[in-house]
Amino acid sequence: MKNTLVTFFTLCLSVAVLAARHESYYCKTKPANMKEEKVTRVRFYLRDTLSGQNPTAVRIAHANLTGGSESPVGFGSLFAIDDPLTVGPEKHSKEIGNGQGMYVSGSKEMSKFSIVMYVDLAFTTGKFNGSSISIFSRNPVAEEAGEREIAIVGGRGKFRMARGFVKIKTHKIDMKTGDAVLRYDATVYHY
């Protein structure tokens, strides 16, 4: 009986020690073998269409406002987007990817119109096929007369661990419908 108890306690102690050794949530940290950082500049156009039979941006939520809003997208409105990325601004320009994500209208007055956006800009053809750039930033649409800047916060594929910025210039906008064609000049730092 004494041997059985000693064996039992030895077994329990061994199990407890092994469990404690494997309880941590991380593995050993080791230095990263970082590749040389590269910079890539990409220009494309994003077509954001809110109107018509086949919109690429649809409102999925809106604020319960009693007053009106001058904005074509409505203050507090949340939109889901699947906007085509094209080589040029023309309607039938070659499509090279799509921008999927969301944006919310963050201003009541059209003179201060801005949106806060999260969008994954995915490339579906060419050198960057299967890669994307992730943006999460305030887009001050009305504040800048020329270009405005948004932040690149990540990426995947050839743009893994990306950071950088995108200069956006409005090529064309319909103030009645909110439809827009935007030029994106991205400067991407990646490995």
C-alpha positions, 0 to 999 in steps of 0.5 A, a space after each residue: 500500500 505504501 509503495 502504491 501511495 508513493 507511486 501515485 504521488 510521484 505520478 501526480 507530481 510529474 503530471 503537475 510539473 509537465 502541465 506547468 511547463 506547457 501552460 505558457 501561451 508563447 514560444 521562445 522569442 528569437 531575433 527576426 531575420 528581416 529582409 531588406 526593406 523595399 519601397 513600391 509606388 503604385 497608382 490606380 483608380 478606385 470607383 465608388 458607386 452608390 447609385 444605380 442598379 449595381 452599386 459598389 457601396 451600400 449603406 448598411 447602417 445609419 444614424 436616427 437623425 431628426 435633422 437633415 444632412 447636406 452630405 450625399 452619404 448622410 452623417 453617421 452612415 456606415 457603408 460596405 464597399 466592394 469598389 473596383 480598382 482600375 488602371 485609368 479613370 475611364 469607366 471601361 479601364 482595365 480592372 486590376 483589383 478591388 477595394 473591400 471594407 467599410 467607411 462611415 461618414 464623420 461630418 454633418 456639414 458638407 464643407 467639413 465632409 470626411 469619412 473614416 475608412 477601413 479598406 483592403 485594397 486587393 490586387 487580382 492581376 499582374 505583378 501584385 496578384 494575391 497581394 493587398 494593402 490595408 488602410 485604416 484612416 480618416 479621409 478628410 474629403 473636403 479639407 484638402 483642395 488638391 490631394 489628401 493623405 491616408 495611412 497604410 497600416 498593413 498588407 499581405 502577400 508581396 506587401 506583407 508588413 506594409 506601412 506607408 501612405 496613399 495620396 488621394 485625389 478626386 478625379 470626378 464626383 457627383 455631389 447629388 449621388 455621391 458617386 466618385 472616381 478617385 486616384 490613389 497614389 500609394 507609397 508602400 514600405 514593405 519587405 
